[in-house]
Structure formats: structure tokens, C-alpha cells
């Protein structure tokens, strides 16, 4: 390891990111990390300037989802850090590798509540895997390397690194760290044999895929494994792109309102093989699908983080392994003979197709379900579909079919405002792929300013805004629990098509179903970031049920 000539802390920091193979960083500039910002001037990395720290952090999280390497985000101290906390929380709950670099006050001013000072270990202590403050420039290579390890190893997640302003301008002669590759935990051969034995004695097994640390190759391996054993395969909440929806063994996704057929299949299963996921509140239907602490089904839980094995559900067999390692290990596993459940995978897939094929009729002139089924047939199979949170996402989950690995970017944490920044990053990362962002009218305006980032970087994504003039999810809950007492959920929205044009993009208003397809084609043909402002009847608040007409604000 060669000691390099003295460099500023800012230069050392940026050199570490280059050494780790970082392609791009997202940022909102701040005076607290000017030395690092200056070092970015001569680096080979793509610097994406964002319009708000929440959007920048969500873009970094989306990068982690797409690549498996930490997304990198720089923000300034105080309000910059708290704005970015949205992305940190998503990365934690979604098990996504991410590193947030935050400016900090001069070390000589700490503990005085100086301008925008925060204790980042306290602020992010329960939201990140690790929070650290670097007080000497010679420790930057050590701590940044450790941050990459922490972010990627075990159950991935976010790391927050505080950068005191004076530390970034001080100099040190220190060697760069080596490129970090995460440690991989492999299943023991005896555990793989036991998986085979448990399947051999099963009568109604089911596989559930979720979590992170997957690769495209691993998803293909698991698909072949399912074929050999004729296993039905479900996906966890917003992890639908872990298997091709056209695969003959795909049984559908678990989330808000799973199909009755899939829920019944879990109820009647005797062996469940859970690979990568945690079966947290959303995919478990509020912890009702599996008994706690001991499921009535024999549970085989495969997860890269030892702390997650037995944390909620006590498994019959716990295997600490990454999904990719487990997938490789079962490549040679074959059933000993004919399986007792033969034909069940085909039935499960038929149930899935029947559940998702036809959209129900909605009130009003814009049939959102029909639009989703049209897009399902129109979009390329490698299209990336992004969304935030809101009832509008129910139509995506119900009717869209994902075909490619990492084609679904959506927060399992249920954070609003995610779809647009995620789509901007996805289009920057994969300029040749079609990228679509869905957003409700409430969801869009939480990070809609990042549409300007798309325009700045010539990232021609298409944003589909589903406008029902209300916070629809909360209004639905109001109608269920406090019918007729509407408060705090009505919205008066701008003309989002004009919003797009004001930023230099393409925008159109869509009020009728038949207007959507030609408007979508014009959006793609424009070569610009586009917004299709789709007006949906306010009664159509749920993919499964209509509600009373909205009360005027």
C-alpha cells in the first residue's frame, strides 16, 4: 500500500469514492462541504445536482436498489441532513446499501449549537446501520472503507458519515483503501440437504422471494429450482421483479390486499421457503399470514443477516446466506422422485393471471385500470416502473407485470414522493431503457421538483400523475372509520401539464381513457421528460372498492 502525497481531507474523500468504483453521486450543494465539492470538479464521477435533499437521498437509495453497491449522496448540515432523512429511512426499511455524507460544523465549534449543528449519531442512530463522524483526514480511507462494508454486508442498509468543515480542508499523507467487496455468507451443505428433505416430505410448499442482495443470475437460478421441484413462487411487497411475471410458476405478490388465492395458498401451506425477505408488516398482511413467534407452517428462512433469523418468526430451519449464495447452492438440488404437489404451481399461476388480467370498471371517464393493462402490453419487458406511496399504486401492483430484474423501484417503507427521483436516477443509469414514474397528486408534489433535474440531465422519463384531488389513501381510511367526516385530505392542484412545460418538458392533460394511449406515445416521441396529468374520479380511491363522492373543500 503506497502512501500518497499530502492531500486535503476533501480530496482524500473523493479519491476513496473513485477507488470504490462509484459512478455517480447525488447532491444538494452546501458550504459545509465545499472542499469535497471542489474535489469532485476533477473526478471522473457523474455529479447529479438535485433540487432538494429528500430527492437526492431517494435517488441514491434507488441506485443502491439497481446496482447492489451503495448509492452516494452529499448534503449540507442541519436542515440538509434532516431533509435527507427520508431517503435514509427508506434505505433502512428496504435493506438498501447507501452512504449519506453530511457536512458538519468546525470541530472547534462542536457542542455550542453552532449554525446548523446537529449530533448526527443521535439523529440517525436508530435510522441507519451506522453513523460516524470523521475528525481527522488520515482516517478517511479507513472509515469510508468500513462504511462500504457496513452498507453492503449482512442485511444491507444506510450509513451516515459526518464531515466537519475543518477536517475537509486539513491535509494528510495517507494511502487509499482497497476496493471493498462485501463478505458473502454461504449455506452449509447440510442445510441444503435438509431443504431437500423438508421439501420431499411436504405436501403443499410455497416459495416467497424478497429482500435485497439478489442478482439477475440468482433470480434465474431460483426460477430453475422452482421448475425442478414444481414449486409455486410468490414475491414480497414491491419485490415483484425477482421473477418474470410470465413464469409458469409465479403465484403473485404479497402486499396490501393480496389475492384471495395466494392468501389461501399460504394458509394451506405446510412448508414455506422464505428467501431474502423479512415478512414484515406489509407482506404479512399486518403479521397475520404467519403465526408469531412460531408459524404453523414449517418455515425455512434464508437471510444474509443473522439478526433477522428468528427475530419475528422462529424458523424450522434458519440459513444465514445471501439470496445469491443460496440460489447458487440449490442449483444441483433435485427432487428424489415425483412431488406430492405436482400441478399446484400451474394452478397458482393461473390464479395469478385471472386476478390481474382484467381491470374493474371505475366511476368516471378515466379508467385507470384499463390504462394499466394497456401499458402492461405496451411497455418493453425491461421497462423500469417507479412509484411512491398512495392508493394509486394498488393498480400497479394488481395489473402490471414485471419481467426484468430490478425493474420495480418502489419503497417498501411506504414513503411518498419516491417515484420521480427514483425514475430520474434510473433513466440516468440506464438511458436506453424506458422509465416510467407513477405518482398520485399528493405524492408528486412531495418531490416533484426533481422533474427539473430530469430536464437538466436530459433524462426523458414519463411521469404519470393520477389526480383525484385528495390524499386518497387517508380519505379512504376516513370513509371507513369516520364516514362523511372529511378533514385534512382535500387538495386543489395545479395544472401539472403546464408544470412540465414550465420546466422545459412535455406535458399533457388526460381526462378520458381513449386520450391516454396517443398522449403516452407523444410523450415518448417528444424525447423530453414528460408529465401526463390524468384526472380520475375521486370516488375511485381503491383498486378494489369505490367510495362516496368527495365533499367540496
MIRO-691774 format. One line per 2 residues: their letters; for each residue x, z, y of C-alpha. Coordinates in nm, 2 decimals, padded with zeros to 4 digits. Each point is the difference from the previous one (the first is absolute). Example, Ala and Ser with C-alpha at 12.3 -4.5 7.8 and 13.67 -1.06 7.14 Angstrom:
REM MIRO-691774
AS	01.23:00.78:-00.45 | 00.14:-00.07:00.34
***
This chain:
REM MIRO-691774
XX	00.00:00.00:00.00 | 00.16:-00.12:00.33
XX	-00.03:00.22:00.31 | -00.10:-00.23:00.28
XX	00.11:00.03:00.36 | -00.18:00.23:00.23
XX	-00.36:-00.11:00.08 | -00.29:00.15:00.19
XX	-00.26:00.18:-00.20 | -00.24:-00.28:00.09
XX	00.23:-00.26:-00.14 | 00.07:00.20:-00.32
XX	-00.37:00.04:-00.05 | -00.08:-00.37:00.03
XX	00.30:-00.09:-00.22 | -00.15:00.23:-00.27
XX	-00.32:-00.19:00.00 | 00.18:-00.33:-00.03
XX	00.20:00.15:-00.29 | -00.33:00.09:-00.17
XX	-00.12:-00.36:00.03 | -00.27:00.06:00.25
XX	-00.16:-00.33:00.11 | -00.21:00.11:00.30
XX	-00.10:00.31:00.19 | -00.31:00.07:00.20
XX	00.02:00.19:00.33 | -00.14:00.11:00.33
XX	00.30:00.05:00.22 | 00.09:00.33:00.16
XX	00.27:00.14:00.22 | 00.07:00.27:-00.26
XX	00.16:-00.25:-00.24 | 00.15:-00.25:00.24
XX	00.34:00.01:-00.17 | -00.15:-00.10:-00.33
XX	-00.22:-00.27:00.17 | 00.32:-00.14:00.16
XX	00.17:-00.02:-00.34 | -00.30:-00.20:-00.13
XX	00.09:-00.27:00.26 | 00.28:-00.14:-00.22
XX	-00.14:00.09:-00.34 | -00.13:-00.27:-00.24
XX	-00.33:00.19:-00.04 | -00.33:-00.13:00.13
XX	-00.12:00.25:00.27 | -00.38:-00.01:00.02
XX	-00.12:00.14:00.34 | -00.34:00.16:-00.04
XX	-00.26:00.11:00.25 | -00.07:00.36:-00.13
XX	00.19:00.23:-00.23 | -00.29:00.03:-00.25
XX	00.00:-00.38:-00.05 | 00.38:00.00:-00.03
XX	00.00:00.27:-00.27 | -00.28:-00.17:-00.19
XX	00.20:-00.32:00.00 | 00.30:00.19:-00.15
XX	-00.23:00.15:-00.26 | -00.13:-00.35:-00.09
XX	00.36:-00.12:-00.04 | 00.06:00.28:-00.25
XX	-00.31:-00.10:-00.20 | 00.10:-00.37:00.00
XX	00.37:00.05:-00.10 | 00.05:00.34:-00.15
XX	00.28:00.07:00.25 | -00.06:00.24:00.29
XX	-00.16:-00.15:00.31 | 00.19:00.10:00.31
XX	-00.16:00.11:00.32 | 00.15:00.12:00.33
XX	-00.20:00.20:00.25 | 00.07:00.22:00.30
XX	-00.03:00.38:00.01 | -00.32:00.21:00.05
XX	-00.30:-00.22:00.04 | 00.18:-00.29:-00.16
XX	00.05:00.21:-00.31 | -00.35:00.14:-00.01
XX	-00.15:-00.35:00.04 | 00.21:-00.12:-00.29
XX	-00.12:00.29:-00.22 | -00.29:-00.22:-00.12
XX	00.24:-00.23:-00.18 | 00.19:00.30:-00.15
XX	-00.32:00.15:-00.14 | -00.10:-00.33:-00.16
XX	00.35:-00.04:-00.15 | -00.03:00.35:-00.15
XX	-00.34:-00.04:-00.15 | 00.06:-00.35:-00.12
XX	00.35:00.08:-00.15 | 00.17:-00.26:00.22
XX	00.38:00.01:00.09 | 00.04:00.01:00.37
XX	00.25:00.15:00.25 | -00.10:00.09:00.35
XX	00.28:00.05:00.26 | -00.11:00.21:00.29
XX	00.19:00.06:00.33 | 00.07:00.36:00.09
XX	00.11:00.19:00.31 | 00.37:00.07:00.06
XX	00.12:00.28:-00.24 | 00.09:00.21:00.31
XX	-00.36:00.00:00.10 | -00.16:00.10:-00.33
XX	-00.23:00.30:-00.01 | -00.08:-00.03:00.37
XX	-00.31:-00.21:-00.05 | 00.18:-00.28:00.18
XX	-00.17:-00.33:00.10 | -00.19:-00.12:-00.31
XX	00.19:00.24:-00.23 | -00.15:00.07:-00.35
XX	00.12:00.18:-00.31 | -00.02:-00.29:-00.23
XX	00.06:00.20:-00.32 | -00.31:00.21:00.09
XX	-00.21:-00.29:00.12 | 00.06:-00.22:-00.31
XX	00.09:00.27:-00.25 | -00.33:-00.03:-00.20
XX	-00.04:-00.37:00.07 | 00.33:-00.15:-00.12
XX	00.22:00.04:-00.30 | 00.29:00.11:00.22
XX	00.06:00.05:00.37 | 00.35:00.05:00.14
XX	00.18:00.00:00.33 | 00.35:-00.15:00.02
XX	00.22:00.20:00.23 | 00.33:-00.17:-00.05
XX	00.08:-00.37:-00.01 | 00.24:00.03:-00.29
XX	-00.29:00.12:-00.22 | -00.22:-00.31:00.06
XX	00.12:-00.20:-00.31 | -00.05:00.30:-00.22
XX	-00.35:00.09:00.12 | -00.13:-00.35:00.03
XX	00.12:-00.08:-00.36 | -00.18:00.32:-00.11
XX	-00.31:-00.11:00.19 | -00.01:-00.33:-00.19
XX	00.02:00.19:-00.33 | -00.27:00.25:00.09
XX	-00.23:-00.27:00.13 | 00.03:-00.21:-00.32
XX	00.07:00.24:-00.29 | -00.26:00.19:-00.20
XX	-00.33:-00.04:00.17 | 00.09:-00.21:00.31
XX	-00.09:00.11:00.35 | 00.10:00.03:00.36
XX	00.31:00.16:00.15 | 00.02:00.09:00.37
XX	00.34:00.01:00.17 | 00.04:00.16:00.34
XX	00.27:-00.16:00.22 | 00.13:00.23:00.29
XX	00.08:-00.22:00.30 | 00.35:00.12:00.05
XX	00.08:-00.03:-00.37 | -00.07:-00.38:00.02
XX	00.26:-00.04:00.29 | 00.27:00.22:-00.15
XX	00.27:-00.18:-00.21 | 00.14:00.05:-00.35
XX	00.22:-00.18:-00.25 | -00.18:00.00:-00.33
XX	-00.05:-00.23:-00.29 | -00.34:-00.17:-00.06
XX	-00.20:00.12:-00.30 | -00.05:-00.22:-00.30
XX	-00.32:-00.18:-00.06 | -00.25:00.23:-00.17
XX	-00.20:-00.10:-00.30 | -00.26:00.26:-00.12
XX	00.06:00.18:-00.32 | -00.24:-00.12:-00.27
XX	-00.16:00.24:-00.25 | -00.05:-00.15:-00.34
XX	-00.24:00.11:-00.28 | 00.15:00.15:-00.31
XX	-00.03:-00.22:-00.31 | -00.20:00.28:-00.17
XX	-00.25:-00.01:00.28 | -00.05:-00.37:-00.04
XX	-00.06:00.05:-00.37 | -00.25:00.27:00.08
XX	-00.18:-00.24:00.23 | -00.03:-00.24:-00.29
XX	-00.12:00.28:-00.23 | -00.27:00.12:00.25
XX	-00.13:-00.35:00.05 | 00.00:-00.05:-00.38
XX	-00.23:00.30:-00.04 | -00.22:-00.09:00.30
XX	-00.35:-00.15:-00.02 | -00.06:-00.07:00.38
XX	00.32:-00.01:00.20 | 00.04:-00.10:00.36
XX	00.30:-00.08:00.23 | 00.00:00.09:00.37
XX	00.27:-00.14:00.23 | 00.08:00.15:00.33
XX	00.27:00.14:00.23 | 00.32:-00.17:00.11
XX	00.35:-00.09:-00.15 | -00.15:-00.30:-00.17
XX	00.16:-00.35:-00.01 | -00.16:-00.34:-00.06
XX	00.18:-00.01:-00.34 | -00.14:00.35:-00.09
XX	-00.36:-00.11:00.07 | 00.06:-00.30:-00.23
XX	00.14:00.22:-00.27 | -00.30:00.23:00.01
XX	-00.23:-00.30:-00.02 | 00.17:-00.11:-00.31
XX	-00.01:00.35:-00.14 | -00.38:00.01:00.06
XX	-00.04:-00.33:-00.17 | 00.19:00.12:-00.32
XX	-00.21:00.31:-00.02 | -00.32:-00.16:00.14
XX	-00.02:00.27:00.26 | -00.24:00.01:00.29
XX	00.19:00.04:00.33 | -00.13:00.15:00.32
XX	00.18:00.05:00.33 | 00.00:00.29:00.23
XX	-00.15:00.01:00.36 | 00.16:-00.28:00.20
XX	00.25:-00.09:-00.27 | -00.20:-00.30:-00.12
XX	00.29:-00.24:00.02 | 00.18:00.17:-00.29
XX	-00.17:-00.24:-00.24 | -00.14:-00.35:00.05
XX	-00.38:00.04:00.04 | -00.04:-00.31:-00.22
XX	00.18:00.17:-00.29 | -00.23:00.02:-00.30
XX	00.07:00.38:-00.03 | -00.07:00.10:00.36
XX	-00.28:00.26:00.02 | -00.02:00.05:00.38
XX	00.12:00.25:00.26 | -00.07:00.37:00.05
XX	-00.08:00.11:00.34 | -00.31:00.07:00.22
XX	-00.30:-00.10:-00.21 | 00.16:-00.14:-00.32
XX	-00.21:-00.22:-00.22 | -00.23:00.19:-00.23
XX	00.15:-00.19:-00.30 | 00.35:00.12:00.08
XX	-00.11:00.35:00.07 | -00.17:00.01:-00.34
XX	00.31:-00.14:-00.16 | 00.20:00.29:00.13
XX	-00.27:00.25:-00.10 | 00.01:-00.13:-00.36
XX	00.38:-00.05:-00.02 | 00.19:00.22:-00.25
XX	00.35:-00.10:00.12 | 00.09:-00.09:00.36
XX	00.34:-00.14:00.08 | 00.06:00.07:00.38
XX	00.31:-00.19:00.12 | 00.14:00.07:00.34
XX	-00.31:00.15:00.16 | -00.10:00.35:00.08
XX	-00.38:-00.04:-00.03 | -00.05:00.18:00.33
XX	-00.34:00.04:00.17 | -00.09:-00.36:00.07
XX	00.08:-00.16:-00.34 | -00.14:00.30:-00.19
XX	-00.34:00.00:00.18 | 00.08:00.33:00.17
XX	00.17:00.14:-00.31 | -00.31:-00.06:-00.23
XX	00.13:-00.27:-00.24 | 00.25:00.23:-00.17
XX	-00.05:00.37:-00.07 | 00.24:00.24:00.18
XX	00.23:00.14:-00.12 | -00.03:-00.15:-00.35
XX	-00.17:-00.34:-00.03 | -00.24:-00.04:-00.29
XX	00.18:-00.33:-00.07 | 00.35:00.01:-00.14
XX	00.20:-00.08:00.31 | 00.34:-00.18:-00.01
XX	00.14:00.03:00.36 | 00.29:-00.21:00.10
XX	00.15:00.08:00.34 | 00.34:-00.01:00.16
XX	-00.04:00.34:00.17 | 00.03:00.30:-00.23
XX	-00.20:00.21:00.25 | -00.31:-00.22:-00.05
XX	-00.01:00.04:-00.38 | -00.25:00.28:-00.06
XX	-00.05:00.06:00.37 | -00.37:-00.06:-00.03
XX	-00.07:-00.12:-00.35 | 00.18:00.14:-00.31
XX	00.09:-00.30:-00.21 | 00.02:-00.02:-00.37
XX	00.33:-00.20:00.05 | 00.19:00.02:00.33
XX	00.26:-00.28:00.05 | 00.23:00.02:00.31
XX	00.08:-00.36:00.05 | -00.04:-00.27:00.27
XX	-00.28:-00.25:-00.08 | 00.27:-00.27:-00.02
XX	00.21:00.19:-00.26 | -00.31:00.09:-00.21
XX	-00.11:-00.37:00.01 | 00.34:-00.11:-00.13
XX	00.00:00.27:-00.27 | -00.34:-00.11:-00.14
XX	00.10:-00.37:-00.02 | 00.08:00.04:-00.37
XX	-00.29:00.24:-00.08 | -00.26:-00.16:-00.23
XX	-00.31:00.12:-00.18 | 00.05:00.10:-00.36
XX	-00.31:-00.19:-00.10 | -00.35:-00.10:00.12
XX	-00.12:00.21:00.28 | -00.32:00.20:-00.02
XX	-00.11:-00.11:00.35 | 00.05:-00.38:-00.04
XX	-00.21:-00.20:00.24 | -00.05:00.29:00.25
XX	00.24:-00.15:00.25 | -00.20:-00.33:00.01
XX	-00.32:00.20:00.05 | 00.16:00.20:00.28
XX	00.12:-00.32:00.17 | -00.35:-00.15:-00.03
XX	-00.14:00.31:00.15 | 00.25:-00.03:00.29
XX	-00.09:-00.36:00.06 | -00.37:00.07:00.00
XX	00.04:00.29:00.24 | 00.21:-00.20:00.25
XX	-00.14:-00.35:-00.03 | -00.31:-00.01:00.22
XX	-00.05:00.17:00.33 | -00.33:00.16:00.08
XX	-00.21:-00.13:00.29 | 00.05:00.19:00.33
XX	-00.22:00.04:00.30 | 00.08:-00.24:00.28
XX	00.15:-00.35:00.04 | 00.36:00.08:-00.10
XX	00.03:00.05:-00.38 | 00.33:00.18:-00.03
XX	-00.01:00.01:-00.38 | -00.04:-00.38:-00.01
XX	00.29:-00.04:00.23 | 00.21:00.22:-00.23
XX	-00.09:-00.21:-00.30 | 00.08:-00.32:00.19
XX	00.34:00.14:00.10 | 00.06:00.10:-00.36
XX	-00.02:-00.36:-00.10 | 00.17:-00.14:00.31
XX	00.31:00.22:00.04 | 00.32:-00.09:-00.18
XX	00.08:00.23:-00.29 | 00.30:00.14:00.18
XX	-00.19:00.08:00.31 | 00.06:00.35:00.14
XX	-00.31:00.19:00.10 | 00.03:00.30:00.23
XX	-00.25:00.26:00.12 | -00.03:00.34:00.15
XX	-00.29:00.24:-00.07 | -00.37:-00.03:00.04
XX	-00.31:-00.11:-00.19 | 00.09:-00.36:00.07
XX	00.28:00.04:-00.26 | -00.26:00.05:-00.27
XX	-00.08:-00.37:-00.01 | 00.37:-00.08:-00.05
XX	00.03:00.25:-00.29 | -00.32:-00.13:-00.16
XX	00.03:-00.37:00.04 | 00.36:-00.11:00.07
XX	00.23:-00.07:-00.30 | 00.37:00.06:00.03
XX	00.24:-00.22:-00.20 | 00.35:00.07:00.12
XX	00.22:00.31:00.01 | 00.00:00.19:00.33
XX	-00.28:-00.22:00.13 | -00.21:00.30:00.11
XX	00.11:00.20:00.29 | -00.24:00.28:00.07
XX	00.05:00.38:00.05 | -00.11:00.22:-00.29
XX	00.01:00.27:00.26 | -00.30:-00.16:00.17
XX	00.16:-00.03:00.34 | -00.18:-00.22:00.26
XX	00.20:-00.26:00.20 | 00.23:-00.10:-00.29
XX	-00.11:-00.36:-00.07 | 00.13:-00.18:00.31
XX	00.36:00.15:00.02 | 00.03:-00.04:-00.38
XX	-00.10:-00.37:00.03 | 00.25:-00.06:00.28
XX	00.28:00.14:-00.21 | -00.11:-00.19:-00.31
XX	-00.01:-00.33:00.19 | 00.34:00.07:00.15
XX	00.14:00.08:-00.35 | -00.18:-00.29:-00.18
XX	-00.06:-00.27:00.26 | -00.11:-00.26:-00.26
XX	-00.28:00.21:-00.15 | -00.35:00.03:00.14
XX	-00.05:00.34:00.15 | -00.35:00.14:00.08
XX	-00.08:00.33:00.17 | -00.35:00.14:-00.02
XX	-00.12:00.26:00.25 | -00.31:00.16:00.11
XX	-00.07:00.01:00.37 | 00.10:00.37:00.01
XX	00.30:-00.05:-00.23 | 00.14:-00.30:00.20
XX	00.02:00.17:00.34 | 00.21:00.28:-00.15
XX	00.30:-00.24:-00.03 | -00.13:-00.33:00.13
XX	00.27:-00.01:00.26 | 00.24:-00.11:-00.28
XX	-00.18:-00.34:00.02 | 00.23:-00.05:00.30
XX	00.30:00.06:-00.24 | -00.13:-00.27:-00.22
XX	-00.02:-00.24:00.29 | 00.35:00.10:00.12
XX	00.15:-00.08:-00.34 | -00.21:-00.31:-00.07
XX	-00.16:00.16:-00.31 | -00.32:-00.20:-00.06
XX	-00.20:00.26:-00.19 | -00.38:00.00:00.00
XX	-00.19:00.31:00.10 | -00.36:00.03:-00.11
XX	-00.18:00.26:00.20 | -00.33:00.11:-00.14
XX	-00.20:00.14:00.30 | -00.30:00.21:-00.06
XX	00.04:00.19:00.34 | 00.05:00.33:-00.16
XX	00.24:00.22:-00.20 | -00.19:-00.11:-00.31
XX	00.13:00.24:-00.26 | -00.07:00.31:00.20
XX	-00.34:-00.14:00.10 | -00.08:-00.05:-00.37
XX	00.09:00.36:-00.07 | -00.22:00.11:00.30
XX	-00.30:-00.19:-00.14 | 00.05:00.16:-00.33
XX	00.05:00.36:00.11 | -00.17:00.00:00.35
XX	-00.24:-00.29:00.00 | -00.11:-00.13:00.34
XX	00.25:00.22:00.19 | 00.25:-00.26:00.12
XX	00.28:00.14:00.21 | 00.36:-00.10:00.06
XX	-00.01:-00.32:-00.21 | -00.14:-00.27:00.23
XX	00.25:-00.25:00.15 | -00.01:-00.26:00.28
XX	00.26:-00.26:-00.08 | 00.19:-00.27:00.19
XX	-00.01:-00.36:-00.08 | 00.27:00.00:-00.27
XX	00.03:-00.38:00.00 | 00.09:00.01:00.37
XX	00.23:00.29:-00.07 | 00.20:-00.24:-00.24
XX	00.01:-00.27:00.26 | 00.12:00.24:00.27
XX	00.30:00.08:-00.21 | 00.07:-00.37:-00.06
XX	-00.16:-00.02:-00.35 | -00.30:-00.18:-00.14
XX	-00.34:00.16:00.01 | -00.36:-00.08:-00.11
XX	-00.32:00.19:-00.02 | -00.20:-00.03:-00.32
XX	-00.37:00.10:-00.01 | -00.13:-00.20:-00.30
XX	00.14:-00.03:-00.35 | 00.02:-00.38:00.01
XX	00.22:00.03:00.31 | 00.28:00.19:-00.18
XX	00.16:-00.26:-00.22 | 00.06:-00.26:00.27
XX	00.12:00.27:00.24 | 00.24:00.13:-00.26
XX	00.14:-00.35:-00.06 | 00.05:-00.05:00.37
XX	00.18:00.34:00.02 | 00.24:-00.11:-00.27
XX	00.05:-00.34:00.16 | 00.07:00.15:00.34
XX	00.34:00.13:-00.11 | -00.06:00.31:00.21
XX	-00.09:00.36:-00.07 | -00.38:-00.01:-00.01
XX	-00.30:00.23:00.02 | -00.33:-00.09:-00.14
XX	-00.26:00.24:00.16 | -00.27:00.03:-00.26
XX	-00.33:00.16:00.10 | -00.17:00.19:-00.28
XX	-00.34:00.17:00.01 | 00.05:00.37:00.06
XX	-00.23:00.08:-00.30 | 00.26:-00.15:-00.23
XX	00.22:00.30:00.00 | 00.08:00.01:-00.37
XX	00.08:-00.25:-00.28 | -00.26:00.17:-00.21
XX	-00.28:00.11:00.24 | -00.17:-00.08:00.33
XX	-00.08:00.27:00.26 | -00.25:00.04:00.28
XX	00.04:-00.21:00.32 | 00.26:00.13:00.24
XX	-00.14:00.22:00.28 | 00.09:-00.13:00.35
X	00.28:00.19:00.17
***
